[in-house]
Amino acid sequence: MAQTAAASQSRAQAPAPLPQELASIMWPELPGVAEEMVQEIGRMVPEYRPLLEGPDRTVLLHCVRQNLTTFVELVADPSADTAQRDALCRSLGRLEAHEGRGLHCLQSALRVAARVGLRRATSVGTRYNLPASMIVAFADAVFAYADVIESLCREGYVEARGGGDEAWESQRGRLLRLLLASSAEPGPAPGHGPLRGRRTAQAPGTAAHPTVTELAQRVGWPVPARVTLVALPAETGRGRLRLPGLADDVLADLEDRQPHLLVPGEIDEERAAMLETAVGERHAVIGVTVPPSGAADSLRWARQTLRLVESGLVPAQRLIRCEDHLVTLWLAGDPALAEHLAARQLAPLSGLTAGQRDRLVDTLLTWLTTRGTAAQMAQALHLHPQTVRYRMRALKRVLGAQLGDPDERFATELALRALQLRRRTAVRLPAGAHARDREPELPRGHEGG
């Protein structure tokens, strides 16, 4: 059980770069938040609803309390022992296997518990006037901690099932899950802001997560210096996805609700041909090539790009590379924030009709991205140069200071580019639909050409 001991020691890291003093605020909250988590798990996960009565409820509450207690202990002391928590989580995994439930039940329960914890953190943060950056760091810590708990439960589940031959039960599948969990679990980092404590890249097989290293040696998988994660679309029904023709060094988790692969190194032409053969008529999103410590980030970006493909913001192909859509990925990363930025930057145009506003926005974006002459912009917009000059005078009249300031100009271009992305999936009005809307009126003294 050397690898188990190494796993426990490696997981005894601080769950996030949180100030140790925060533990004193968290301790009094544990009893109430544990009760709330149990109730919410029973409400949201039907398989656990029968466990809310009698002795089963006591067991469930004990498990929740133990995991919460260890979380706070790690905040108070990043070197705190996690052996009791690790043993409990493995026992939970074995229990799930004996009861005939799938691990997706535990995964759902962890997500529910994380949401409850974050709601409580927001409430406590308001009560104690904690900075928003600390709440963000706390959220990162919660999700990293949930990944660790899930990994431990899987170990017990696989052990109870005899380590069958199915993809998710295989040692290679477990290796992939542990690698992703270790890259998502932060190490200590200074400051109280969002997570900055990702482990730095190490030479293959030297300073990686001990459990990953030992398991990789056991299955004969050399830990590479760089990896590329690949996101696959979810299939209808678990266990139906099969990808023939994958190279022996490719790790796969096809039973996950969001199937994914890990390919050592970069996706060159040979690797791309392998993936095309494997995915068949499906499409796949190739993440950014990163050190093993960034595997979780690569998969997260690939999955975000996959959602953009499914929404129509990124063209659908058999193989889509994140590297080709980084700006789109960034601009679409927070739609609500982009909406707020656009509303702020375009507030001076709010008094115009929708048609007038749209025409000025199109002209403004063309000017910001091309800085062309009126004639050049007119050609791009299919307008008469005089119309372009008229619109530019209107824009400079209402946005003059904003267009003259480099920071404001940059923010405006970002807002317009994000707005342009949303338009790609919106229903466009037919040509001439805005014909009844006049060109925006210029202030007195600025008419003419």
N, C-alpha and C positions, 0 to 999 in steps of 0.2 A: 504493500500500500504506500510505497514511497511517493508515487505521484499524487496520492490523496493528501499526504502531509504537505507536499510542496504546494498543492493547490490551495490548501487552507492558509498557509503562510502568505502566499501571493495575494490572496484575497483580503488579507488583513491590512489593506491600504485604506487611507482616508477616502470615503465615498466621493468627496469633492473638495476643492480648496475652500472650505467653509471655515470661518473663525471658530475656534474651539469654544469661545464664550457662548456661541449659539446653542450649545447643548443644554445650558441651564434654562434657556427659554423653552426648549423642546420637551424636557422631562415631564413637566406638569401636563402637557398636552397628550401624552401617550395613552392613558386609559380611555379618554374620550374618543380619540381618533381610531383606536383599535376597535372599539364598539361600532363606530360608524362604518369602518371598513368591512367588518363582518356582515352588518346589515346590508350594505350596498352590494357586496359580493353575492349574498343570497338573493338579492333582488334582480341583479343583472346577469348572473350565471345560473341558468335553470338546473344544471347538474348538481349544484351545491345547495339548492333550496332545501332539500330534506335534511341537511346538516345543521339547520338553524334551531333544532329542538334537541333537548336531552344531552347525553354525554358527548355526542358529536359536536355540538356547539362549543362545549368546553374545550375540546381538542382544537377546533378551528381557531377559537379565540387565543388559545395558548400559542399556536403557531404564528399568528399575526403579531402578538405581543413580543415574542422572542425575536422576530425579524426586525421589528421597530426598535427594540431595545439595543440590538447589535448596531443598527444604523446610527443611533445617537451615541453609543459608546465609541464608534469610529470617528464621529465628529469631535468628541471630547478628547480622544486619544487615537490617532491614526494607527498606532501599533497594537491596538487592543486585539485580544484573542478572539477568533471567530469559529473555533472548533465546535462549540455547541450549536451555533447556527448552521454550520455546514452539515453536521450530522442530522439535524432536524430536517433540513431541506432534502437531503438524500432519502430520509425516511418518508417524507411526503411523496417523493417521486415513486418509491417502491409501493406505497399505499395506493397511489393512482393506478399503477399497473395491476395490483391485486384486485382492485375494485372494478377493473375493466374500463376505466375512463381514459380518454386520450389526453395527451399533454396540452391540447388546445384549451382544455378547461382551466388548467393552471395558468396558462398564458393569459386567458381572459381575466381571471381573478387578479393577476398581477397588474394588468392594465387598469382595472377598476380601483384597486388599492392605491395605485400611483395617482389617479385622478383625485381621489379623496384626500390624499396627502398634500397634493398641490393646492386644493381648495383651502385646506386648513392653513397651509403656509401663507397663502395670500391674506387670510383673515388675521393671522398672528402678525404678519408683517405690517399690516395697517395699524394694528393695536400698538405695536412697539415702534412704529415709524421707521421700519427698516428700509434701506435703499432698494430700489428696484433691481439693481445689479445683483444684490444678494439673493433675491427671490429667483432670478434667472439661474444663478449658480446652484441654488437649492434644487431647482427643477432638473438641471443636468445631473446632479448627484442622485436624485431619485431614480431617473431612468437608467443610469449606469448601475445602480444597486439592484434594480429589478432584473437587469440582464444577468448579473451574477447569480441571483437567486434562481432564475430560470435554468441556468447552466447546471447548478448543483442538483436541482430537481430532476433534470434530464439524466444525470449520472445515475441516480437511484432508480429511475424508471428503466433505463437500458439494462442495468444490472438485474433488476427483477424479471425482465423479459428475456433474459439469457443472451442479450446482445445479438438478436436475430440478424438476418441478412438484408432486411429492408434498408433503403438508402438512409433514412433518418436515424436508424438504430446502428448503422455501421460505425466502426471506429473512425473512418475518414469523415463521415458526416459529423460525428462528435467533435473531431478535430476542427472542422470549419466553425462549428458553433462556439467552441471555446476560444478560437482565434478572434472571432468577432466580438465575443464578450470581453476578452482581455484588451482589445483595442478600444472598446467603448468605455471601459472602466478607467477613470482618470487617476493619475498619480498626484502626489502633493504639488501644489503650485502656489506661488505667492499671491497676495491680494485677495479681495473679496468679490471681484467681478465675475463674469461668465467664465466657464471652464477654459483654462489655457494649459492644463496639465497633461496633455497627451504624451505618451512615452515617445521618445525620439527613436529614429531608426537605428538599428544595430546590425552588425554583420550577421549573416545567416547563422542561426543556431547558437548564438553566443548569449545575448542578454534578453531574449524573448521571454514571454510569460512562461514560468517553469512548467506548468501543466501542458501547455502547447508544445514546448520543446520535447518533453518526455514522450508525449503521445505521438508526435511527429516521428521521433526515432523508432517507436514501436511499430508504426505502420510503414516505415521506410519512405517517408516523405520529407525530402530536404527543405528546410525552411528557406524560402527565397528572399533575396534582398528587396524585391519589388513584387507587388501583386496587383491584379486587376479584378474587381468584382463585376459581375454581370447580373442584372435584374431581368427576370422573366415574368410575363403576365400570369396572373393567377388563373388556374384551371378550374373548371366546374367539377367540384367533388375532389376530395383529397385522395392522393395516391394514384391519380390517372396520368400524371405527367411522366413521360419517359423520353430520355434524350440519348439515343444510340450514337456511338461514334465519338464520344468524348475521350480526350487523351487521358492516360493513366494518372497524370499528375494534377488533373483538374478535380477540385473538391466541389461537391454538389450537395445542396439541401433542397430536394424536390418535393418534400412533404410539408414544407413550411407554407403558410398561407400566402406568402410572397416568395415564390421559389427563386433561388439564386445560385450562382456559381462563383468559385474563386479560381482564377487562372494565374499561375505563376508568371511573372514578367509582364511584358507588354503584349497587346493583341496585334501581332504582325499579320502579313497576308496569309501565312500558313494557319495561324490560329484562327483568323477570321473565317477561312474556308471550313475549318473544323466546326466552328460555331454555326455557320449557315447550314451545314449538313445536319447538325444535331437538332436545331430548332425547327427545321422544315419550313412549314408555312407560317409559323409563328414569327413574332419579332422579338428581339432582345436588345437591351440597352447596356452598352459597355461603359462601365464607370471609369473614373480617372485612375491611372496607374500610380500607386502610392507605396510607401514602405508598409510592412505588415502592421505596424502600429496605427496606420490610417485606414485599415480595411473597413471599419465600420463607417467612416466618412464616405469612402468610395461607394459603398453599397447604398448609403442614404442618398447620395447625389444621383446614382443610377435610378433608384426608385422614384425620386422626384421627377427626373426626366421622363420616366415611363408614364407618370401621371400626366405630364405635359403632352406626351404622344397621344394618350387616350382622350385628352380634352381637345386635341387638334392644334395646340400651339406649336408643336414640333411635328414635322412631316413624318408619317409612318413609313418605315423601311424594315427590311428583315434585320439589319444590324444598325443601331443608332448609337453614335459615340457621344458621350457627355462632352468631350473636348470640343466638339463642333457647336455646342449650344450653351456654353458657359454664361454668356451674357444674358441669354433668355432665361436660363435657370436662375440666375441671380435676380433679374428683374421680376420674375414671377414667384420668387421665394416667399413673399409676404404680400398677398393681394390687398389686404386691408390697409397696410402701410402705404402701398403704392397708390391706393385710392385717396388716402388722406393727403399724400404729397401732391397728387394732381389737383385736388381741391384747393390746397393752399397756394400752389404756384399759379393756378389759372383763375383765382378768385376775382381779379380785375375784369375778367370777361363774363362774369356770372350774369350781368344785366342784359346780355344779348340773347337773341333767340337761338334755339338749338342749331338751326342751319347756319346762322352767322358765326356762331361759336365754332362749329366744326370746320368751317372754311378757314377761319383765322388760325385754328390749331394746326390744320394741314400746312398752311403757309409757314407758320412759325417753325414747325418741325423740319420742313424742307430748308429753311434758312439756317437753323441750328446745325443741321447735319451736313450741309453743302457749303454754306457761306458764299453762295454763288451770286452772280449779278441778277438783276431783275429778268434779263433775257434768259439766262440759264435756268432760273427758277420757274419761269413761265413755261419753258419747254418741259421741265419735269412734271409740272402740275397741269399741263395742257391748257394754259390760260394765255391771255394777252398780257404782254409785259406791263401795260398800263394798269391792269387789274392787280398785278402783283405789287406794283409801287403803291397803289391805293391802300392795299391791305397792310403793307409794311409800315406805312405812315400811321395807320390806325393802331397797329401793334406797338410801335415805338411811343405813341402818345399815351397808351394805358399801361405799358410795361417798360417804359424807358429806363428807369433806375434798375429794374430787375434784369434787363438785358445787358446793362452796362457792367454789372457786378459779376466777376467770373464764377464765384460760388453759386450765386443765384441762377446764373445762366446754366451751369452744370446741373443743378437740381431740377430746373425746368426741362432740360433735355431728357433726364432720367424719367421724369414724370410722363413726358410725352411718349417716350419709347415704351414704357409700361402700358400706357393707354393704347398705343398702337397694337401691342400684343393682344390685349383683350378684344380689340376690334376684329381680329382675325377669326374669332369664333362667334362673334355676334352676327345677327341677321342684318345685312347691309341694305340700306334703302336703295331702290332702283334709281337709275340715272334720272336726274331732273326732279327728284322728289322734293328738293329744297328750293325749287325754282321760285316759289312764292315768297321766300325769304330774301329780303334785299341785302345788298352788301352793307356791312356795318356803317352807321353814320359816323362821319368824322366830326370832331369838335369844330366849332366855328373858326374860320381863318385857315383851315387845313384842307379845303376842298381842292379839286383840280388835279391835274396830272403832273 
